[in-house]
């Protein structure tokens, strides 16, 4: 009997070497096949306008080397005589690894689809992009849950009993995690109802910023000062929220004060001047301008107009141009702006005229003695 014919754990050394050779050959063949297919698809994708071939290349790039190794070893073990329990264990491991790889492929393809959809829709429909992102997360959870149940079923676990037990245990978990579940359902409410979407500028109580991320538990804003402000989703829905991202136009009210010494003829001209100045601007709709009230130190004119843009910088540029133009027109008309002044009137009471002194008493001369 030669050395290669000696039995080692129920198989000859020749069989072990053949099995090892088959495993190595299968692994290298899988690697080469994956490399060739990816290379050809990549070259094809670079010449076509469709995105499906790009997605396939991205999915294949997520193939794990451990999966190729386990499948190769499983093929090799079929050529050997192994105990039934060991062979069953190897088969179970191969199924688990393959199902895990299937989950990686499916979620990678789903992520690629959602990423391309979000990139296409975000400039025009930020709400739809936010909804798709959240639904993608839910879909991934469902995919992994189904794959886990399939894996347990292949391992011989009675999943019917398991699912029933999870239903009873889920009640206890829900009671113990009420706050977390509250934030989770609040996030779904935000995604479906869309009170705000990514990129909206919002004010919550005394906090303000741009919506940067909508998660399962928290929503994050980037404030004007640069820091990140984090809100619990449940608390956010209970708050009074002002969404400037939905503002189509901005109403502006401003007052202009002139001195009390301004002649009445010029006062009558001021509303027309203000109207002329405002209507000369672009992206503006004039509403009104009136002599509104008598102030403490000025005659006040109130003007109202609408900026046909929600951008704050556009509003400030227009307001600056209006202010400069009003200053120029008032200089031409000789109208003075008022500023806080106080006039003190000093009143000195006059004294009543002094009464004349009473004449001195005179006495008749006394009789001589």
ZIBEL-V399560 format. One record per backbone hydrogen bond with DSSP energy under -0.5 kcal/mol. NH is the residue of the N-H (numbers start at 1). CO is the residue of the C=O. E is the energy in kcal/mol with one decimal. If there is no record, write none. Layout:
nh = <NH & NH>
co = <CO & CO>
e = <E & E>
This chain:
nh = <5 & 6 & 8 & 11 & 13 & 14 & 16 & 17 & 18 & 19 & 20 & 21 & 22 & 23 & 24 & 25 & 26 & 27 & 28 & 29 & 30 & 31 & 32 & 33 & 34 & 35 & 36 & 37 & 38 & 39 & 40 & 41 & 42 & 43 & 44 & 45 & 46 & 47 & 47 & 48 & 48 & 55 & 56 & 57 & 58 & 59 & 60 & 61 & 62 & 63 & 68 & 69 & 70 & 71 & 72 & 73 & 74 & 75 & 76 & 77 & 78 & 78 & 79 & 80 & 82 & 87 & 88 & 89 & 90 & 91 & 92 & 93 & 94 & 95 & 96 & 97 & 98 & 99 & 100 & 101 & 102 & 103 & 104 & 105 & 106 & 107 & 108 & 109 & 110 & 111 & 112 & 113 & 114 & 115 & 116 & 117 & 118 & 119 & 120 & 121 & 122 & 124 & 125 & 129 & 130 & 131 & 132 & 133 & 134 & 135 & 136 & 137 & 138 & 139 & 140 & 141 & 142 & 143 & 144 & 145 & 146 & 147 & 148 & 149 & 150 & 151 & 152 & 153 & 154 & 155 & 156 & 157 & 159 & 162 & 163 & 164 & 165 & 166 & 167 & 168 & 169 & 170 & 171 & 171 & 172 & 173 & 174 & 175 & 176 & 177 & 178 & 181 & 182 & 183 & 184 & 185 & 186 & 187 & 188 & 189 & 190 & 191 & 192 & 193 & 194 & 199 & 200 & 202 & 202 & 203 & 204 & 205 & 205 & 207 & 209 & 210 & 211 & 212 & 213 & 215 & 215 & 219 & 220 & 221 & 222 & 223 & 223 & 224 & 226 & 229 & 231 & 233 & 236 & 237 & 238 & 239 & 239 & 241 & 242 & 243 & 244 & 244 & 245 & 246 & 247 & 248 & 250 & 252 & 254 & 256 & 258 & 259 & 262 & 267 & 268 & 269 & 270 & 271 & 273 & 274 & 275 & 276 & 277 & 278 & 279 & 280 & 281 & 284 & 285 & 287 & 288 & 290 & 292 & 292 & 293 & 295 & 295 & 299 & 300 & 300 & 301 & 302 & 303 & 304 & 305 & 306 & 307 & 308 & 308 & 309 & 315 & 316 & 317 & 318 & 319 & 320 & 321 & 322 & 323 & 324 & 325 & 326 & 327 & 328 & 329 & 330 & 331 & 332 & 333 & 334 & 335 & 338 & 344 & 345 & 346 & 347 & 348 & 349>
co = <2 & 3 & 11 & 8 & 6 & 4 & 12 & 13 & 14 & 15 & 16 & 17 & 18 & 19 & 20 & 21 & 22 & 23 & 24 & 25 & 26 & 27 & 28 & 29 & 30 & 31 & 32 & 33 & 34 & 35 & 36 & 37 & 38 & 39 & 40 & 41 & 42 & 43 & 44 & 44 & 45 & 51 & 52 & 53 & 54 & 55 & 56 & 57 & 59 & 60 & 64 & 65 & 66 & 67 & 68 & 69 & 70 & 71 & 72 & 73 & 74 & 75 & 76 & 77 & 80 & 83 & 84 & 85 & 86 & 87 & 88 & 89 & 90 & 91 & 92 & 93 & 94 & 95 & 96 & 97 & 98 & 99 & 100 & 101 & 102 & 103 & 104 & 105 & 106 & 107 & 108 & 109 & 110 & 111 & 112 & 113 & 114 & 115 & 116 & 117 & 118 & 121 & 121 & 125 & 126 & 127 & 128 & 129 & 130 & 131 & 132 & 133 & 134 & 135 & 136 & 137 & 138 & 139 & 140 & 141 & 142 & 143 & 144 & 145 & 146 & 147 & 148 & 149 & 150 & 151 & 153 & 152 & 157 & 158 & 159 & 160 & 161 & 162 & 163 & 164 & 165 & 166 & 167 & 168 & 168 & 169 & 170 & 171 & 172 & 173 & 175 & 177 & 178 & 179 & 180 & 181 & 182 & 183 & 184 & 185 & 186 & 187 & 188 & 189 & 190 & 211 & 197 & 200 & 209 & 242 & 207 & 203 & 240 & 204 & 202 & 222 & 200 & 220 & 220 & 213 & 218 & 231 & 213 & 229 & 210 & 221 & 227 & 208 & 223 & 221 & 219 & 217 & 232 & 233 & 234 & 235 & 236 & 239 & 203 & 241 & 201 & 242 & 201 & 243 & 244 & 246 & 307 & 305 & 303 & 301 & 299 & 336 & 259 & 263 & 264 & 265 & 266 & 267 & 269 & 270 & 271 & 272 & 273 & 274 & 275 & 276 & 278 & 281 & 306 & 304 & 304 & 302 & 290 & 300 & 300 & 293 & 298 & 258 & 293 & 298 & 256 & 290 & 254 & 288 & 252 & 285 & 250 & 283 & 306 & 307 & 311 & 312 & 313 & 314 & 315 & 316 & 317 & 318 & 319 & 320 & 321 & 322 & 323 & 324 & 325 & 326 & 327 & 328 & 329 & 330 & 330 & 257 & 342 & 343 & 344 & 345 & 346 & 347>
e = <-0.8 & -1.4 & -3.9 & -1.2 & -1.6 & -2.4 & -2.1 & -2.2 & -2.5 & -2.8 & -2.5 & -2.7 & -2.7 & -2.4 & -2.6 & -2.8 & -2.9 & -2.3 & -2.6 & -2.5 & -2.6 & -2.3 & -2.7 & -2.8 & -2.5 & -2.4 & -2.6 & -2.6 & -2.4 & -2.3 & -2.6 & -2.5 & -2.4 & -2.1 & -2.3 & -2.9 & -1.7 & -0.6 & -1.1 & -0.7 & -0.6 & -2.0 & -2.3 & -2.2 & -2.3 & -2.4 & -2.7 & -1.7 & -1.5 & -1.6 & -1.3 & -2.2 & -2.4 & -2.4 & -2.0 & -2.3 & -2.3 & -2.1 & -2.0 & -2.3 & -0.9 & -0.5 & -1.6 & -1.3 & -0.8 & -2.8 & -2.3 & -2.1 & -2.5 & -2.3 & -2.4 & -2.3 & -2.4 & -2.2 & -2.4 & -2.6 & -2.4 & -2.8 & -2.4 & -2.4 & -2.3 & -2.3 & -2.2 & -2.6 & -2.8 & -2.5 & -2.1 & -2.4 & -2.6 & -2.7 & -2.3 & -2.2 & -2.7 & -2.6 & -2.1 & -2.3 & -2.9 & -2.4 & -1.6 & -2.6 & -2.6 & -0.8 & -3.9 & -1.7 & -2.0 & -2.2 & -2.5 & -1.9 & -1.9 & -2.8 & -2.2 & -1.5 & -2.0 & -2.6 & -2.2 & -1.9 & -2.2 & -2.4 & -2.4 & -2.1 & -2.5 & -2.4 & -2.1 & -2.1 & -2.4 & -2.4 & -2.4 & -2.3 & -2.1 & -1.2 & -1.2 & -2.5 & -1.3 & -1.7 & -3.0 & -2.0 & -2.5 & -2.5 & -1.8 & -1.7 & -2.7 & -2.2 & -0.9 & -0.6 & -1.1 & -2.4 & -2.7 & -2.1 & -1.8 & -1.4 & -0.7 & -2.6 & -2.6 & -2.2 & -2.2 & -2.8 & -2.0 & -2.2 & -1.8 & -2.1 & -2.3 & -2.4 & -2.6 & -2.9 & -1.8 & -2.3 & -1.9 & -0.6 & -2.6 & -2.2 & -3.0 & -0.5 & -1.2 & -2.8 & -2.2 & -2.4 & -2.9 & -3.1 & -1.5 & -0.6 & -2.7 & -2.5 & -2.7 & -3.4 & -2.5 & -0.7 & -2.5 & -0.5 & -1.3 & -3.0 & -2.8 & -2.4 & -2.5 & -1.9 & -1.0 & -0.7 & -0.9 & -0.7 & -2.6 & -0.6 & -2.7 & -0.8 & -0.7 & -0.8 & -1.0 & -0.5 & -2.4 & -3.0 & -2.1 & -2.5 & -2.0 & -1.6 & -1.4 & -1.8 & -1.9 & -0.7 & -1.2 & -0.6 & -2.0 & -2.7 & -2.2 & -2.4 & -2.4 & -2.4 & -2.5 & -1.0 & -1.7 & -0.5 & -2.5 & -2.1 & -1.7 & -2.5 & -1.1 & -1.6 & -1.5 & -0.7 & -3.0 & -3.0 & -2.5 & -0.6 & -2.7 & -2.4 & -2.6 & -2.7 & -2.1 & -2.6 & -3.1 & -2.3 & -0.6 & -1.6 & -1.7 & -2.4 & -2.3 & -2.2 & -2.5 & -2.3 & -2.1 & -2.4 & -2.5 & -2.3 & -2.2 & -2.6 & -2.1 & -2.0 & -2.4 & -2.6 & -1.8 & -1.9 & -2.1 & -0.9 & -2.6 & -2.1 & -0.6 & -0.6 & -0.7 & -0.6 & -0.5 & -0.6>
